[in-house]
Amino acid sequence: MTTDNKKITEFIGIPDRQFIIPVYQRRYSWDLSQYNRLWNDLLNINKYNKASHFLGSIVASANDQI
């Protein structure tokens, strides 16, 4: 496995992109307040023209590698 820094825009808005949360991650459920906090963080990145914002780790793989 290799790691790389990517812009979130490289994941969002790309046609034919699907996000899957693995079964072992589903116990970490969010309620509306956590979704709102994430959404507001994303909006503030643009609003305040932030150069970067740490969102945590995202693991991505091609369908043929799952």
PDB file of N, CA, C and O in Angstrom:
ATOM      1  N   MET A   1       0.842  -1.170   0.000  1.00  0.00           N
ATOM      2  CA  MET A   1       0.000   0.000   0.000  1.00  0.00           C
ATOM      3  C   MET A   1       0.887   1.234   0.000  1.00  0.00           C
ATOM      4  O   MET A   1       1.913   1.282   0.679  1.00  0.00           O
ATOM      5  N   THR A   2       0.480   2.212  -0.761  1.00  0.00           N
ATOM      6  CA  THR A   2       1.202   3.481  -0.788  1.00  0.00           C
ATOM      7  C   THR A   2       0.268   4.586  -0.301  1.00  0.00           C
ATOM      8  O   THR A   2      -0.954   4.452  -0.361  1.00  0.00           O
ATOM      9  N   THR A   3       0.848   5.658   0.172  1.00  0.00           N
ATOM     10  CA  THR A   3       0.047   6.797   0.620  1.00  0.00           C
ATOM     11  C   THR A   3       0.402   8.022  -0.201  1.00  0.00           C
ATOM     12  O   THR A   3       1.498   8.135  -0.748  1.00  0.00           O
ATOM     13  N   ASP A   4      -0.547   8.927  -0.270  1.00  0.00           N
ATOM     14  CA  ASP A   4      -0.344  10.148  -1.034  1.00  0.00           C
ATOM     15  C   ASP A   4      -1.308  11.207  -0.521  1.00  0.00           C
ATOM     16  O   ASP A   4      -2.417  10.882  -0.097  1.00  0.00           O
ATOM     17  N   ASN A   5      -0.904  12.447  -0.554  1.00  0.00           N
ATOM     18  CA  ASN A   5      -1.795  13.553  -0.219  1.00  0.00           C
ATOM     19  C   ASN A   5      -2.579  13.935  -1.463  1.00  0.00           C
ATOM     20  O   ASN A   5      -2.003  14.134  -2.533  1.00  0.00           O
ATOM     21  N   LYS A   6      -3.886  14.034  -1.318  1.00  0.00           N
ATOM     22  CA  LYS A   6      -4.757  14.407  -2.431  1.00  0.00           C
ATOM     23  C   LYS A   6      -5.704  15.501  -1.984  1.00  0.00           C
ATOM     24  O   LYS A   6      -6.017  15.618  -0.799  1.00  0.00           O
ATOM     25  N   LYS A   7      -6.154  16.296  -2.927  1.00  0.00           N
ATOM     26  CA  LYS A   7      -7.203  17.267  -2.659  1.00  0.00           C
ATOM     27  C   LYS A   7      -8.538  16.540  -2.627  1.00  0.00           C
ATOM     28  O   LYS A   7      -8.765  15.601  -3.390  1.00  0.00           O
ATOM     29  N   ILE A   8      -9.420  16.985  -1.736  1.00  0.00           N
ATOM     30  CA  ILE A   8     -10.732  16.352  -1.644  1.00  0.00           C
ATOM     31  C   ILE A   8     -11.491  16.473  -2.957  1.00  0.00           C
ATOM     32  O   ILE A   8     -12.331  15.628  -3.267  1.00  0.00           O
ATOM     33  N   THR A   9     -11.206  17.513  -3.726  1.00  0.00           N
ATOM     34  CA  THR A   9     -11.872  17.677  -5.022  1.00  0.00           C
ATOM     35  C   THR A   9     -11.471  16.590  -6.008  1.00  0.00           C
ATOM     36  O   THR A   9     -12.149  16.388  -7.015  1.00  0.00           O
ATOM     37  N   GLU A  10     -10.387  15.895  -5.732  1.00  0.00           N
ATOM     38  CA  GLU A  10     -10.003  14.778  -6.587  1.00  0.00           C
ATOM     39  C   GLU A  10     -10.891  13.568  -6.335  1.00  0.00           C
ATOM     40  O   GLU A  10     -10.921  12.642  -7.147  1.00  0.00           O
ATOM     41  N   PHE A  11     -11.622  13.565  -5.205  1.00  0.00           N
ATOM     42  CA  PHE A  11     -12.528  12.462  -4.893  1.00  0.00           C
ATOM     43  C   PHE A  11     -13.988  12.833  -5.129  1.00  0.00           C
ATOM     44  O   PHE A  11     -14.784  11.998  -5.558  1.00  0.00           O
ATOM     45  N   ILE A  12     -14.330  14.067  -4.855  1.00  0.00           N
ATOM     46  CA  ILE A  12     -15.726  14.502  -4.959  1.00  0.00           C
ATOM     47  C   ILE A  12     -15.959  15.133  -6.329  1.00  0.00           C
ATOM     48  O   ILE A  12     -15.143  15.916  -6.812  1.00  0.00           O
ATOM     49  N   GLY A  13     -17.069  14.783  -6.936  1.00  0.00           N
ATOM     50  CA  GLY A  13     -17.430  15.390  -8.208  1.00  0.00           C
ATOM     51  C   GLY A  13     -16.865  14.668  -9.410  1.00  0.00           C
ATOM     52  O   GLY A  13     -17.014  15.137 -10.539  1.00  0.00           O
ATOM     53  N   ILE A  14     -16.226  13.550  -9.196  1.00  0.00           N
ATOM     54  CA  ILE A  14     -15.694  12.770 -10.308  1.00  0.00           C
ATOM     55  C   ILE A  14     -16.760  11.758 -10.727  1.00  0.00           C
ATOM     56  O   ILE A  14     -17.242  10.998  -9.886  1.00  0.00           O
ATOM     57  N   PRO A  15     -17.137  11.731 -12.008  1.00  0.00           N
ATOM     58  CA  PRO A  15     -18.161  10.787 -12.462  1.00  0.00           C
ATOM     59  C   PRO A  15     -17.781   9.341 -12.146  1.00  0.00           C
ATOM     60  O   PRO A  15     -16.605   8.979 -12.114  1.00  0.00           O
ATOM     61  N   ASP A  16     -18.797   8.539 -11.917  1.00  0.00           N
ATOM     62  CA  ASP A  16     -18.634   7.105 -11.659  1.00  0.00           C
ATOM     63  C   ASP A  16     -17.835   6.818 -10.394  1.00  0.00           C
ATOM     64  O   ASP A  16     -17.199   5.769 -10.292  1.00  0.00           O
ATOM     65  N   ARG A  17     -17.860   7.722  -9.441  1.00  0.00           N
ATOM     66  CA  ARG A  17     -17.157   7.521  -8.174  1.00  0.00           C
ATOM     67  C   ARG A  17     -18.189   7.105  -7.136  1.00  0.00           C
ATOM     68  O   ARG A  17     -19.220   7.762  -6.990  1.00  0.00           O
ATOM     69  N   GLN A  18     -17.924   6.027  -6.416  1.00  0.00           N
ATOM     70  CA  GLN A  18     -18.836   5.547  -5.390  1.00  0.00           C
ATOM     71  C   GLN A  18     -18.079   5.430  -4.080  1.00  0.00           C
ATOM     72  O   GLN A  18     -16.949   4.943  -4.053  1.00  0.00           O
ATOM     73  N   PHE A  19     -18.692   5.871  -3.003  1.00  0.00           N
ATOM     74  CA  PHE A  19     -18.082   5.779  -1.685  1.00  0.00           C
ATOM     75  C   PHE A  19     -18.765   4.665  -0.907  1.00  0.00           C
ATOM     76  O   PHE A  19     -19.992   4.628  -0.809  1.00  0.00           O
ATOM     77  N   ILE A  20     -17.970   3.762  -0.357  1.00  0.00           N
ATOM     78  CA  ILE A  20     -18.490   2.624   0.397  1.00  0.00           C
ATOM     79  C   ILE A  20     -17.872   2.647   1.782  1.00  0.00           C
ATOM     80  O   ILE A  20     -16.656   2.762   1.932  1.00  0.00           O
ATOM     81  N   ILE A  21     -18.726   2.537   2.793  1.00  0.00           N
ATOM     82  CA  ILE A  21     -18.229   2.444   4.164  1.00  0.00           C
ATOM     83  C   ILE A  21     -18.238   0.967   4.534  1.00  0.00           C
ATOM     84  O   ILE A  21     -19.301   0.348   4.569  1.00  0.00           O
ATOM     85  N   PRO A  22     -17.065   0.390   4.811  1.00  0.00           N
ATOM     86  CA  PRO A  22     -16.995  -1.038   5.126  1.00  0.00           C
ATOM     87  C   PRO A  22     -17.827  -1.392   6.361  1.00  0.00           C
ATOM     88  O   PRO A  22     -18.059  -0.551   7.229  1.00  0.00           O
ATOM     89  N   VAL A  23     -18.269  -2.644   6.425  1.00  0.00           N
ATOM     90  CA  VAL A  23     -19.095  -3.115   7.529  1.00  0.00           C
ATOM     91  C   VAL A  23     -18.438  -2.822   8.870  1.00  0.00           C
ATOM     92  O   VAL A  23     -19.112  -2.385   9.803  1.00  0.00           O
ATOM     93  N   TYR A  24     -17.136  -3.053   8.982  1.00  0.00           N
ATOM     94  CA  TYR A  24     -16.468  -2.856  10.267  1.00  0.00           C
ATOM     95  C   TYR A  24     -16.412  -1.391  10.681  1.00  0.00           C
ATOM     96  O   TYR A  24     -16.086  -1.107  11.834  1.00  0.00           O
ATOM     97  N   GLN A  25     -16.713  -0.454   9.793  1.00  0.00           N
ATOM     98  CA  GLN A  25     -16.740   0.967  10.128  1.00  0.00           C
ATOM     99  C   GLN A  25     -18.144   1.444  10.508  1.00  0.00           C
ATOM    100  O   GLN A  25     -18.294   2.539  11.050  1.00  0.00           O
ATOM    101  N   ARG A  26     -19.147   0.658  10.239  1.00  0.00           N
ATOM    102  CA  ARG A  26     -20.523   1.129  10.401  1.00  0.00           C
ATOM    103  C   ARG A  26     -20.925   1.323  11.853  1.00  0.00           C
ATOM    104  O   ARG A  26     -21.913   2.008  12.116  1.00  0.00           O
ATOM    105  N   ARG A  27     -20.205   0.752  12.802  1.00  0.00           N
ATOM    106  CA  ARG A  27     -20.581   0.948  14.198  1.00  0.00           C
ATOM    107  C   ARG A  27     -20.292   2.378  14.638  1.00  0.00           C
ATOM    108  O   ARG A  27     -20.806   2.825  15.663  1.00  0.00           O
ATOM    109  N   TYR A  28     -19.476   3.097  13.874  1.00  0.00           N
ATOM    110  CA  TYR A  28     -19.196   4.494  14.168  1.00  0.00           C
ATOM    111  C   TYR A  28     -20.272   5.355  13.509  1.00  0.00           C
ATOM    112  O   TYR A  28     -20.015   6.018  12.505  1.00  0.00           O
ATOM    113  N   SER A  29     -21.453   5.341  14.067  1.00  0.00           N
ATOM    114  CA  SER A  29     -22.558   6.069  13.441  1.00  0.00           C
ATOM    115  C   SER A  29     -22.576   7.525  13.877  1.00  0.00           C
ATOM    116  O   SER A  29     -22.234   7.866  15.009  1.00  0.00           O
ATOM    117  N   TRP A  30     -22.979   8.355  12.960  1.00  0.00           N
ATOM    118  CA  TRP A  30     -23.083   9.790  13.200  1.00  0.00           C
ATOM    119  C   TRP A  30     -24.546  10.169  13.302  1.00  0.00           C
ATOM    120  O   TRP A  30     -25.419   9.521  12.723  1.00  0.00           O
ATOM    121  N   ASP A  31     -24.796  11.230  14.048  1.00  0.00           N
ATOM    122  CA  ASP A  31     -26.131  11.803  14.015  1.00  0.00           C
ATOM    123  C   ASP A  31     -26.058  13.122  13.243  1.00  0.00           C
ATOM    124  O   ASP A  31     -25.007  13.479  12.711  1.00  0.00           O
ATOM    125  N   LEU A  32     -27.158  13.825  13.187  1.00  0.00           N
ATOM    126  CA  LEU A  32     -27.233  15.036  12.374  1.00  0.00           C
ATOM    127  C   LEU A  32     -26.196  16.083  12.779  1.00  0.00           C
ATOM    128  O   LEU A  32     -25.685  16.802  11.921  1.00  0.00           O
ATOM    129  N   SER A  33     -25.881  16.180  14.055  1.00  0.00           N
ATOM    130  CA  SER A  33     -24.922  17.205  14.495  1.00  0.00           C
ATOM    131  C   SER A  33     -23.524  16.959  13.927  1.00  0.00           C
ATOM    132  O   SER A  33     -22.828  17.913  13.580  1.00  0.00           O
ATOM    133  N   GLN A  34     -23.102  15.693  13.825  1.00  0.00           N
ATOM    134  CA  GLN A  34     -21.790  15.404  13.235  1.00  0.00           C
ATOM    135  C   GLN A  34     -21.771  15.687  11.737  1.00  0.00           C
ATOM    136  O   GLN A  34     -20.780  16.200  11.218  1.00  0.00           O
ATOM    137  N   TYR A  35     -22.860  15.357  11.034  1.00  0.00           N
ATOM    138  CA  TYR A  35     -22.937  15.671   9.602  1.00  0.00           C
ATOM    139  C   TYR A  35     -22.891  17.180   9.380  1.00  0.00           C
ATOM    140  O   TYR A  35     -22.200  17.664   8.483  1.00  0.00           O
ATOM    141  N   ASN A  36     -23.636  17.920  10.208  1.00  0.00           N
ATOM    142  CA  ASN A  36     -23.640  19.381  10.081  1.00  0.00           C
ATOM    143  C   ASN A  36     -22.261  19.967  10.343  1.00  0.00           C
ATOM    144  O   ASN A  36     -21.832  20.887   9.647  1.00  0.00           O
ATOM    145  N   ARG A  37     -21.574  19.444  11.330  1.00  0.00           N
ATOM    146  CA  ARG A  37     -20.232  19.948  11.645  1.00  0.00           C
ATOM    147  C   ARG A  37     -19.279  19.724  10.472  1.00  0.00           C
ATOM    148  O   ARG A  37     -18.518  20.619  10.106  1.00  0.00           O
ATOM    149  N   LEU A  38     -19.325  18.517   9.880  1.00  0.00           N
ATOM    150  CA  LEU A  38     -18.474  18.229   8.720  1.00  0.00           C
ATOM    151  C   LEU A  38     -18.830  19.161   7.562  1.00  0.00           C
ATOM    152  O   LEU A  38     -17.941  19.741   6.939  1.00  0.00           O
ATOM    153  N   TRP A  39     -20.124  19.308   7.271  1.00  0.00           N
ATOM    154  CA  TRP A  39     -20.544  20.154   6.158  1.00  0.00           C
ATOM    155  C   TRP A  39     -20.093  21.593   6.368  1.00  0.00           C
ATOM    156  O   TRP A  39     -19.607  22.236   5.438  1.00  0.00           O
ATOM    157  N   ASN A  40     -20.253  22.101   7.590  1.00  0.00           N
ATOM    158  CA  ASN A  40     -19.817  23.468   7.888  1.00  0.00           C
ATOM    159  C   ASN A  40     -18.308  23.616   7.759  1.00  0.00           C
ATOM    160  O   ASN A  40     -17.830  24.647   7.285  1.00  0.00           O
ATOM    161  N   ASP A  41     -17.554  22.608   8.172  1.00  0.00           N
ATOM    162  CA  ASP A  41     -16.099  22.640   7.976  1.00  0.00           C
ATOM    163  C   ASP A  41     -15.759  22.772   6.496  1.00  0.00           C
ATOM    164  O   ASP A  41     -14.897  23.566   6.118  1.00  0.00           O
ATOM    165  N   LEU A  42     -16.443  21.988   5.658  1.00  0.00           N
ATOM    166  CA  LEU A  42     -16.182  22.035   4.219  1.00  0.00           C
ATOM    167  C   LEU A  42     -16.548  23.398   3.637  1.00  0.00           C
ATOM    168  O   LEU A  42     -15.818  23.933   2.802  1.00  0.00           O
ATOM    169  N   LEU A  43     -17.662  23.957   4.069  1.00  0.00           N
ATOM    170  CA  LEU A  43     -18.059  25.284   3.588  1.00  0.00           C
ATOM    171  C   LEU A  43     -17.067  26.361   4.023  1.00  0.00           C
ATOM    172  O   LEU A  43     -16.763  27.273   3.255  1.00  0.00           O
ATOM    173  N   ASN A  44     -16.568  26.255   5.246  1.00  0.00           N
ATOM    174  CA  ASN A  44     -15.636  27.261   5.765  1.00  0.00           C
ATOM    175  C   ASN A  44     -14.279  27.222   5.074  1.00  0.00           C
ATOM    176  O   ASN A  44     -13.589  28.239   5.011  1.00  0.00           O
ATOM    177  N   ILE A  45     -13.892  26.071   4.561  1.00  0.00           N
ATOM    178  CA  ILE A  45     -12.643  25.986   3.803  1.00  0.00           C
ATOM    179  C   ILE A  45     -12.709  26.960   2.632  1.00  0.00           C
ATOM    180  O   ILE A  45     -11.762  27.702   2.372  1.00  0.00           O
ATOM    181  N   ASN A  46     -13.835  26.948   1.935  1.00  0.00           N
ATOM    182  CA  ASN A  46     -14.021  27.849   0.800  1.00  0.00           C
ATOM    183  C   ASN A  46     -14.260  29.288   1.258  1.00  0.00           C
ATOM    184  O   ASN A  46     -13.678  30.225   0.712  1.00  0.00           O
ATOM    185  N   LYS A  47     -15.116  29.453   2.256  1.00  0.00           N
ATOM    186  CA  LYS A  47     -15.488  30.795   2.720  1.00  0.00           C
ATOM    187  C   LYS A  47     -14.280  31.599   3.176  1.00  0.00           C
ATOM    188  O   LYS A  47     -14.165  32.785   2.869  1.00  0.00           O
ATOM    189  N   TYR A  48     -13.382  30.955   3.907  1.00  0.00           N
ATOM    190  CA  TYR A  48     -12.216  31.653   4.444  1.00  0.00           C
ATOM    191  C   TYR A  48     -10.961  31.436   3.601  1.00  0.00           C
ATOM    192  O   TYR A  48      -9.856  31.803   3.999  1.00  0.00           O
ATOM    193  N   ASN A  49     -11.158  30.828   2.415  1.00  0.00           N
ATOM    194  CA  ASN A  49     -10.064  30.622   1.466  1.00  0.00           C
ATOM    195  C   ASN A  49      -8.855  29.948   2.118  1.00  0.00           C
ATOM    196  O   ASN A  49      -7.710  30.357   1.921  1.00  0.00           O
ATOM    197  N   LYS A  50      -9.142  28.907   2.897  1.00  0.00           N
ATOM    198  CA  LYS A  50      -8.072  28.193   3.584  1.00  0.00           C
ATOM    199  C   LYS A  50      -7.250  27.390   2.574  1.00  0.00           C
ATOM    200  O   LYS A  50      -7.799  26.780   1.656  1.00  0.00           O
ATOM    201  N   ALA A  51      -5.966  27.398   2.752  1.00  0.00           N
ATOM    202  CA  ALA A  51      -5.081  26.667   1.842  1.00  0.00           C
ATOM    203  C   ALA A  51      -5.199  25.164   2.053  1.00  0.00           C
ATOM    204  O   ALA A  51      -5.047  24.389   1.109  1.00  0.00           O
ATOM    205  N   SER A  52      -5.471  24.749   3.294  1.00  0.00           N
ATOM    206  CA  SER A  52      -5.593  23.320   3.568  1.00  0.00           C
ATOM    207  C   SER A  52      -6.435  23.111   4.820  1.00  0.00           C
ATOM    208  O   SER A  52      -6.632  24.022   5.624  1.00  0.00           O
ATOM    209  N   HIS A  53      -6.925  21.884   4.960  1.00  0.00           N
ATOM    210  CA  HIS A  53      -7.723  21.505   6.125  1.00  0.00           C
ATOM    211  C   HIS A  53      -7.605  20.000   6.278  1.00  0.00           C
ATOM    212  O   HIS A  53      -7.854  19.265   5.322  1.00  0.00           O
ATOM    213  N   PHE A  54      -7.234  19.525   7.455  1.00  0.00           N
ATOM    214  CA  PHE A  54      -7.071  18.092   7.676  1.00  0.00           C
ATOM    215  C   PHE A  54      -8.425  17.450   7.915  1.00  0.00           C
ATOM    216  O   PHE A  54      -9.124  17.809   8.863  1.00  0.00           O
ATOM    217  N   LEU A  55      -8.801  16.505   7.066  1.00  0.00           N
ATOM    218  CA  LEU A  55     -10.070  15.795   7.192  1.00  0.00           C
ATOM    219  C   LEU A  55      -9.903  14.414   7.802  1.00  0.00           C
ATOM    220  O   LEU A  55     -10.894  13.749   8.105  1.00  0.00           O
ATOM    221  N   GLY A  56      -8.683  13.980   7.985  1.00  0.00           N
ATOM    222  CA  GLY A  56      -8.450  12.632   8.472  1.00  0.00           C
ATOM    223  C   GLY A  56      -7.990  11.749   7.332  1.00  0.00           C
ATOM    224  O   GLY A  56      -7.684  12.232   6.242  1.00  0.00           O
ATOM    225  N   SER A  57      -7.945  10.480   7.584  1.00  0.00           N
ATOM    226  CA  SER A  57      -7.480   9.530   6.573  1.00  0.00           C
ATOM    227  C   SER A  57      -8.635   9.039   5.721  1.00  0.00           C
ATOM    228  O   SER A  57      -9.723   8.759   6.224  1.00  0.00           O
ATOM    229  N   ILE A  58      -8.386   8.940   4.434  1.00  0.00           N
ATOM    230  CA  ILE A  58      -9.335   8.356   3.500  1.00  0.00           C
ATOM    231  C   ILE A  58      -8.593   7.257   2.755  1.00  0.00           C
ATOM    232  O   ILE A  58      -7.548   7.497   2.149  1.00  0.00           O
ATOM    233  N   VAL A  59      -9.138   6.060   2.805  1.00  0.00           N
ATOM    234  CA  VAL A  59      -8.532   4.940   2.092  1.00  0.00           C
ATOM    235  C   VAL A  59      -9.367   4.686   0.850  1.00  0.00           C
ATOM    236  O   VAL A  59     -10.575   4.469   0.941  1.00  0.00           O
ATOM    237  N   ALA A  60      -8.732   4.711  -0.299  1.00  0.00           N
ATOM    238  CA  ALA A  60      -9.437   4.509  -1.561  1.00  0.00           C
ATOM    239  C   ALA A  60      -8.763   3.397  -2.346  1.00  0.00           C
ATOM    240  O   ALA A  60      -7.544   3.229  -2.295  1.00  0.00           O
ATOM    241  N   SER A  61      -9.575   2.642  -3.071  1.00  0.00           N
ATOM    242  CA  SER A  61      -9.023   1.600  -3.934  1.00  0.00           C
ATOM    243  C   SER A  61      -9.940   1.435  -5.137  1.00  0.00           C
ATOM    244  O   SER A  61     -11.125   1.764  -5.086  1.00  0.00           O
ATOM    245  N   ALA A  62      -9.379   0.929  -6.198  1.00  0.00           N
ATOM    246  CA  ALA A  62     -10.166   0.652  -7.397  1.00  0.00           C
ATOM    247  C   ALA A  62     -11.053  -0.561  -7.142  1.00  0.00           C
ATOM    248  O   ALA A  62     -10.718  -1.417  -6.323  1.00  0.00           O
ATOM    249  N   ASN A  63     -12.190  -0.637  -7.844  1.00  0.00           N
ATOM    250  CA  ASN A  63     -13.111  -1.758  -7.652  1.00  0.00           C
ATOM    251  C   ASN A  63     -12.443  -3.107  -7.840  1.00  0.00           C
ATOM    252  O   ASN A  63     -12.775  -4.064  -7.140  1.00  0.00           O
ATOM    253  N   ASP A  64     -11.517  -3.196  -8.764  1.00  0.00           N
ATOM    254  CA  ASP A  64     -10.879  -4.488  -9.016  1.00  0.00           C
ATOM    255  C   ASP A  64      -9.858  -4.849  -7.940  1.00  0.00           C
ATOM    256  O   ASP A  64      -9.282  -5.937  -7.983  1.00  0.00           O
ATOM    257  N   GLN A  65      -9.624  -3.958  -6.975  1.00  0.00           N
ATOM    258  CA  GLN A  65      -8.680  -4.236  -5.896  1.00  0.00           C
ATOM    259  C   GLN A  65      -9.378  -4.495  -4.565  1.00  0.00           C
ATOM    260  O   GLN A  65      -8.719  -4.673  -3.541  1.00  0.00           O
ATOM    261  N   ILE A  66     -10.709  -4.517  -4.578  1.00  0.00           N
ATOM    262  CA  ILE A  66     -11.464  -4.734  -3.336  1.00  0.00           C
ATOM    263  C   ILE A  66     -11.610  -6.213  -3.089  1.00  0.00           C
ATOM    264  O   ILE A  66     -12.214  -6.616  -2.095  1.00  0.00           O
TER     265      ILE A  66
END
